[in-house]
């Protein structure tokens, strides 16, 4: 197989669903902006060099439907010859897109590809606009359609993850994210234009543009303050809005090129995808996915947990993130896990998350001068995914 190198990886800020700064910005505008920025920020590269674009999206319908992978390519102004596809592995869609884009280069099918991720949970809500579970199957297997919050409650109850530990973990995520924002450590973020419609005196609306520079969901919190929040999925449960990921809008993009193309164009490799693994688990405790995916990808790569310098483990819920960390004996490496906060503070824009965390992982590897990073997440329906990246 050919060598496939990452030459760029960037993301937009993540903004809160409906209440955030992207709540009037269509998803096509988010993804096309970050796609164009990824190319423009890569010296010696132009859109004409791209062969194919894979865009992860968990709910590819409505404004982010109609094969957003191809629509976005054209809206971005890329040449007709650049093809595009939409990839859906729910919460791992963005990571899957990067893996598929890398595989195309490794197999010699493409010279330069892009793996990206997108989700506007403002425009297309969790579950989609018109969910229709199979009537008979949903009676016998309701766990395939159950709320993710219930699965988080199941993990907390089955594996003794206390409410206090969940709230402490959540408060730490917020504190790390606030510190990183205030010290300019989210170097993978590209300030992104957003749209708002302002009502005029005559009753009409004027479309205005402004720039979003930071993730807008970060908030100050303490374990004590979070402990006062009511549970939202189960009476007498432990999962709250404060110790769960935020529903979010955002986009991210990574560019991959062959060794030969890097040499021809003078592109600078920054990383490579070492290995990628997916695995299934029980649907009603889908949050345990990383506990199984991370050992699988480490075995594929011939590495151990001790070799990894940065872990980006998606915080879908504090209960499942804590369970995975404990089961994998990673508590001794808490200073390597989500060093600038996770989805509890920064949001989980579903299909974008894998691409977003890849950009964050590579930026954080550079910050700590590390070599190997892992991006991992649980996946709705009962799966886990994990990828190992090597900084070059």
C-alpha positions as CSV (number, residue, x, y, z in Angstrom):
1,X,0.0,0.0,0.0
2,X,1.0,3.6,-0.6
3,X,1.8,6.0,2.2
4,X,-1.0,8.4,3.0
5,X,-0.2,11.6,4.9
6,X,-2.4,14.2,6.6
7,X,-1.3,17.6,5.4
8,X,-4.1,19.7,7.0
9,X,-6.7,19.3,9.7
10,X,-9.0,22.2,10.9
11,X,-12.4,22.8,12.4
12,X,-15.0,25.4,13.0
13,X,-16.0,26.4,16.5
14,X,-18.8,24.2,18.0
15,X,-21.9,26.2,18.8
16,X,-25.0,25.2,20.9
17,X,-28.0,23.8,19.1
18,X,-30.7,26.4,18.6
19,X,-29.3,28.8,21.3
20,X,-25.8,29.1,19.8
21,X,-24.1,31.4,17.4
22,X,-24.7,29.1,14.4
23,X,-28.4,28.8,14.9
24,X,-29.2,30.7,11.7
25,X,-26.3,29.4,9.7
26,X,-27.2,26.6,7.3
27,X,-25.0,23.4,7.5
28,X,-23.9,23.7,3.9
29,X,-22.3,27.1,4.7
30,X,-20.4,25.6,7.7
31,X,-19.0,22.6,5.8
32,X,-18.1,24.5,2.6
33,X,-16.3,27.2,4.6
34,X,-14.1,24.7,6.4
35,X,-13.4,22.7,3.3
36,X,-12.2,25.8,1.5
37,X,-10.1,26.9,4.5
38,X,-8.5,23.5,4.7
39,X,-7.3,23.9,1.1
40,X,-6.3,27.6,1.4
41,X,-4.3,26.9,4.6
42,X,-2.3,24.2,2.8
43,X,0.6,25.8,0.9
44,X,0.9,24.7,-2.7
45,X,-2.5,23.0,-2.8
46,X,-5.5,24.0,-4.8
47,X,-9.0,22.5,-5.1
48,X,-8.0,21.2,-8.6
49,X,-5.6,18.7,-6.8
50,X,-8.4,17.0,-5.0
51,X,-9.8,13.7,-6.2
52,X,-12.6,12.9,-3.8
53,X,-14.3,14.2,-0.6
54,X,-15.9,12.1,2.1
55,X,-18.2,13.9,4.4
56,X,-19.5,12.3,7.6
57,X,-23.0,13.2,8.7
58,X,-25.1,11.4,11.2
59,X,-28.5,12.6,10.0
60,X,-28.0,13.4,6.3
61,X,-31.5,14.8,5.6
62,X,-33.1,18.2,5.3
63,X,-30.6,21.0,4.8
64,X,-27.7,18.5,5.1
65,X,-29.3,15.9,2.8
66,X,-29.3,15.2,-0.9
67,X,-25.8,13.8,-0.8
68,X,-24.2,16.7,1.1
69,X,-20.9,15.2,0.2
70,X,-21.4,16.2,-3.5
71,X,-23.5,19.3,-2.8
72,X,-20.8,20.7,-0.5
73,X,-18.1,20.0,-3.1
74,X,-19.9,22.1,-5.7
75,X,-21.0,24.9,-3.2
76,X,-17.3,25.2,-2.2
77,X,-16.5,26.0,-5.8
78,X,-14.3,22.9,-6.3
79,X,-13.9,21.7,-9.9
80,X,-16.5,19.3,-11.4
81,X,-14.0,16.5,-11.4
82,X,-13.9,16.4,-7.6
83,X,-16.3,13.8,-6.5
84,X,-18.0,13.5,-3.1
85,X,-19.9,11.1,-0.9
86,X,-21.8,11.1,2.4
87,X,-20.7,8.8,5.2
88,X,-22.9,7.7,8.1
89,X,-21.6,5.8,11.1
90,X,-23.6,8.0,13.5
91,X,-21.2,9.5,16.1
92,X,-18.1,8.1,14.3
93,X,-19.1,9.4,10.8
94,X,-16.4,12.1,10.6
95,X,-13.7,9.6,11.7
96,X,-15.1,7.0,9.3
97,X,-14.8,9.7,6.5
98,X,-11.2,10.3,7.3
99,X,-10.4,6.6,7.4
100,X,-12.1,6.1,4.0
101,X,-10.3,9.1,2.5
102,X,-7.0,7.7,3.8
103,X,-7.8,4.2,2.4
104,X,-8.4,5.6,-1.1
105,X,-4.9,7.1,-1.1
106,X,-3.3,4.0,0.4
107,X,-4.9,1.8,-2.2
108,X,-3.7,4.1,-5.0
109,X,-7.2,5.1,-6.1
110,X,-6.7,8.8,-5.3
111,X,-3.7,11.1,-4.9
112,X,-5.4,13.8,-2.7
113,X,-8.6,13.4,-0.7
114,X,-10.5,15.1,2.0
115,X,-12.2,13.5,5.0
116,X,-14.7,15.8,6.7
117,X,-17.6,15.9,9.2
118,X,-20.7,18.0,9.5
119,X,-23.7,18.3,11.8
120,X,-26.2,21.1,12.4
121,X,-28.3,19.8,15.2
122,X,-30.2,23.1,15.0
123,X,-31.5,22.3,11.5
124,X,-31.7,18.5,11.8
125,X,-32.5,17.4,15.4
126,X,-31.3,14.2,17.1
127,X,-33.2,11.3,15.5
128,X,-33.9,13.2,12.3
129,X,-37.0,15.1,11.2
130,X,-39.2,12.0,10.7
131,X,-37.9,8.9,12.6
132,X,-39.9,5.8,11.8
133,X,-38.6,2.7,13.6
134,X,-39.7,-0.7,12.2
135,X,-43.0,-1.5,14.0
136,X,-42.4,-5.2,14.7
137,X,-38.7,-5.0,15.3
138,X,-39.0,-2.1,17.7
139,X,-41.3,-4.2,19.9
140,X,-38.9,-7.0,20.2
141,X,-35.7,-5.0,20.2
142,X,-36.5,-1.5,21.6
143,X,-32.9,-1.0,22.7
144,X,-32.0,-0.3,19.0
145,X,-34.1,2.9,19.2
146,X,-33.8,3.9,22.9
147,X,-32.7,7.4,23.9
148,X,-28.9,7.7,24.3
149,X,-29.5,9.2,27.7
150,X,-31.1,6.0,28.8
151,X,-28.1,4.0,27.7
152,X,-25.9,6.4,29.8
153,X,-28.1,5.7,32.8
154,X,-27.7,2.0,32.1
155,X,-23.9,2.3,32.1
156,X,-24.0,4.3,35.4
157,X,-26.2,1.8,37.1
158,X,-24.6,-1.4,35.8
159,X,-21.0,-0.3,36.4
160,X,-21.4,1.8,39.6
161,X,-20.5,5.2,38.2
162,X,-21.7,7.6,40.8
163,X,-23.5,10.9,40.3
164,X,-20.7,12.7,42.2
165,X,-18.0,11.2,40.0
166,X,-19.9,12.2,36.9
167,X,-20.3,15.8,38.0
168,X,-16.7,16.1,39.1
169,X,-15.6,14.8,35.6
170,X,-18.0,17.2,33.9
171,X,-16.7,20.2,35.9
172,X,-13.1,19.3,35.1
173,X,-14.0,19.2,31.4
174,X,-15.5,22.7,31.5
175,X,-12.5,24.0,33.5
176,X,-10.0,22.6,31.0
177,X,-11.9,24.0,28.0
178,X,-12.2,27.4,29.5
179,X,-8.5,27.5,30.3
180,X,-7.6,26.4,26.7
181,X,-9.9,29.0,25.2
182,X,-8.5,31.8,27.4
183,X,-5.0,30.8,26.5
184,X,-5.5,30.4,22.8
185,X,-4.8,26.7,22.8
186,X,-7.5,25.6,20.3
187,X,-5.1,26.2,17.4
188,X,-7.1,23.9,15.1
189,X,-10.1,26.3,15.1
190,X,-10.6,28.6,12.1
191,X,-12.7,31.7,12.9
192,X,-15.9,31.1,11.0
193,X,-18.5,33.4,9.5
194,X,-22.0,33.0,10.8
195,X,-25.4,34.3,9.6
196,X,-28.1,36.2,11.5
197,X,-31.3,37.7,10.2
198,X,-32.0,41.1,11.7
199,X,-35.5,42.5,11.7
200,X,-35.7,46.0,10.1
201,X,-38.1,48.8,10.9
202,X,-40.3,48.0,7.9
203,X,-40.8,44.4,9.1
204,X,-38.4,42.8,6.6
205,X,-35.2,40.9,7.6
206,X,-31.6,41.8,6.6
207,X,-29.1,39.0,6.4
208,X,-25.9,39.9,8.3
209,X,-22.6,38.1,8.7
210,X,-20.4,38.0,11.8
211,X,-17.4,35.9,12.9
212,X,-17.4,33.2,15.5
213,X,-14.0,32.6,17.0
214,X,-14.6,30.2,20.0
215,X,-16.7,27.3,21.0
216,X,-19.8,28.9,22.6
217,X,-20.9,26.1,25.0
218,X,-18.1,26.4,27.6
219,X,-19.5,27.5,30.9
220,X,-18.2,27.8,34.4
221,X,-19.3,25.0,36.7
222,X,-18.4,23.2,39.9
223,X,-19.3,19.7,41.0
224,X,-21.5,21.2,43.7
225,X,-23.4,23.3,41.2
226,X,-23.8,20.5,38.8
227,X,-25.1,18.3,41.7
228,X,-28.1,20.6,42.0
229,X,-29.3,19.8,38.4
230,X,-32.2,17.4,38.0
231,X,-31.9,14.2,36.0
232,X,-33.4,14.3,32.6
233,X,-33.7,10.7,31.4
234,X,-34.7,8.7,34.5
235,X,-36.3,9.5,37.8
236,X,-33.8,9.0,40.6
237,X,-31.1,8.6,37.9
238,X,-27.7,10.3,37.7
239,X,-27.4,11.7,34.1
240,X,-28.2,15.4,33.7
241,X,-27.7,18.1,31.1
242,X,-24.6,19.1,33.1
243,X,-22.8,15.8,32.8
244,X,-23.9,15.0,29.2
245,X,-22.4,16.3,25.9
246,X,-24.0,19.4,24.4
247,X,-26.0,19.1,21.2
248,X,-24.0,21.2,18.8
249,X,-23.5,22.6,15.3
250,X,-20.1,22.4,13.6
251,X,-17.9,21.2,10.8
252,X,-14.3,20.0,10.3
253,X,-12.0,18.9,7.5
254,X,-8.8,16.9,7.0
255,X,-6.7,16.6,3.8
256,X,-4.8,13.5,3.0
257,X,-2.2,13.1,0.2
258,X,0.1,10.4,-1.1
259,X,3.8,10.5,-0.5
260,X,4.4,11.0,-4.2
261,X,1.9,14.0,-4.3
262,X,3.5,15.5,-1.3
263,X,6.9,15.4,-2.9
264,X,5.5,16.7,-6.3
265,X,3.7,19.6,-4.8
266,X,5.9,20.4,-1.8
267,X,3.2,19.5,0.8
268,X,4.3,19.1,4.4
269,X,3.0,15.9,6.1
270,X,1.9,16.5,9.6
271,X,0.5,13.1,10.6
272,X,-0.7,9.8,9.3
273,X,-3.5,7.4,10.2
274,X,-1.8,4.4,11.7
275,X,-4.9,2.2,12.2
276,X,-8.7,2.3,12.6
277,X,-11.0,-0.1,14.3
278,X,-14.7,-0.4,14.9
279,X,-16.5,-2.9,17.1
280,X,-20.1,-3.7,18.2
281,X,-21.4,-3.8,21.8
282,X,-24.7,-4.1,23.5
283,X,-27.1,-1.5,22.1
284,X,-28.6,-0.6,25.5
285,X,-25.2,0.4,26.8
286,X,-23.7,1.8,23.7
287,X,-21.4,4.2,25.6
288,X,-19.0,1.4,26.5
289,X,-17.9,1.2,22.9
290,X,-14.4,2.8,23.4
291,X,-13.6,0.3,26.1
292,X,-13.6,-2.4,23.3
293,X,-12.5,-0.3,20.3
294,X,-9.3,1.1,21.9
295,X,-7.8,-2.3,22.7
296,X,-8.7,-3.5,19.3
297,X,-6.9,-0.6,17.5
298,X,-3.9,-0.8,19.8
299,X,-3.5,-4.5,19.0
300,X,-3.8,-3.8,15.2
301,X,-1.1,-1.2,15.5
302,X,1.2,-3.2,17.8
303,X,1.0,-0.5,20.5
304,X,-0.1,-0.3,24.1
305,X,-1.9,2.3,26.2
306,X,1.5,3.5,27.5
307,X,2.6,4.5,24.0
308,X,-0.2,7.0,23.5
309,X,0.6,10.6,24.2
310,X,-2.9,12.1,23.6
311,X,-6.3,10.6,24.1
312,X,-9.4,12.3,22.6
313,X,-12.2,10.2,24.1
314,X,-15.6,11.6,23.2
315,X,-17.6,12.6,26.2
316,X,-21.0,11.6,25.0
317,X,-21.8,11.3,28.7
318,X,-19.6,11.4,31.8
319,X,-20.9,8.0,32.9
320,X,-19.7,6.2,29.8
321,X,-16.4,8.1,29.5
322,X,-15.5,7.4,33.1
323,X,-16.4,3.7,32.7
324,X,-14.1,3.4,29.6
325,X,-11.3,5.2,31.3
326,X,-11.5,3.0,34.3
327,X,-11.8,-0.3,32.5
328,X,-8.9,0.5,30.3
329,X,-6.7,1.4,33.3
330,X,-6.3,5.0,32.0
331,X,-6.8,6.8,35.2
332,X,-3.0,7.0,35.6
333,X,-3.0,9.0,32.3
334,X,-5.7,11.5,33.0
335,X,-3.2,14.3,32.0
336,X,-3.3,12.8,28.5
337,X,-7.0,12.5,28.1
338,X,-9.1,15.4,26.7
339,X,-6.4,17.8,27.8
340,X,-8.5,20.8,26.7
341,X,-11.9,19.5,27.7
342,X,-14.3,17.3,25.8
343,X,-17.8,17.2,24.5
344,X,-19.4,18.0,27.8
345,X,-17.9,21.5,27.5
346,X,-17.3,21.7,23.7
347,X,-20.2,19.8,22.3
348,X,-20.9,16.7,20.3
349,X,-22.0,17.6,16.7
350,X,-22.7,14.0,15.9
351,X,-21.4,13.4,12.4
352,X,-18.7,16.1,12.8
353,X,-17.2,14.8,16.0
354,X,-14.8,12.3,14.6
355,X,-13.4,14.9,12.2
356,X,-13.4,17.6,14.9
357,X,-11.5,15.4,17.4
358,X,-9.0,14.5,14.7
359,X,-8.1,18.1,14.3
360,X,-8.0,18.6,18.0
361,X,-5.8,15.5,18.5
362,X,-3.3,16.6,16.0
363,X,-3.1,20.1,17.4
364,X,-2.7,18.7,20.9
365,X,0.0,16.2,19.9
366,X,2.0,19.2,18.5
367,X,1.5,21.1,21.7
368,X,2.9,18.3,23.9
369,X,5.4,17.2,21.4
370,X,3.9,13.8,21.3
371,X,4.0,11.0,18.8
372,X,0.8,8.9,19.0
373,X,-2.8,10.0,19.6
374,X,-6.1,8.2,19.8
375,X,-9.5,9.4,18.8
376,X,-12.3,7.3,20.1
377,X,-16.1,7.4,20.6
378,X,-19.2,5.4,21.4
379,X,-21.7,5.1,18.6
380,X,-25.5,5.0,18.8
381,X,-26.9,1.5,18.2
382,X,-24.1,-0.1,20.1
383,X,-20.7,0.4,18.6
384,X,-17.3,1.9,19.3
385,X,-14.7,3.3,17.0
386,X,-11.0,4.3,17.6
387,X,-8.2,5.6,15.4
388,X,-4.5,6.0,16.1
389,X,-2.7,8.9,14.5
390,X,1.1,9.4,14.4
391,X,2.5,12.9,14.4
392,X,5.2,13.4,11.8
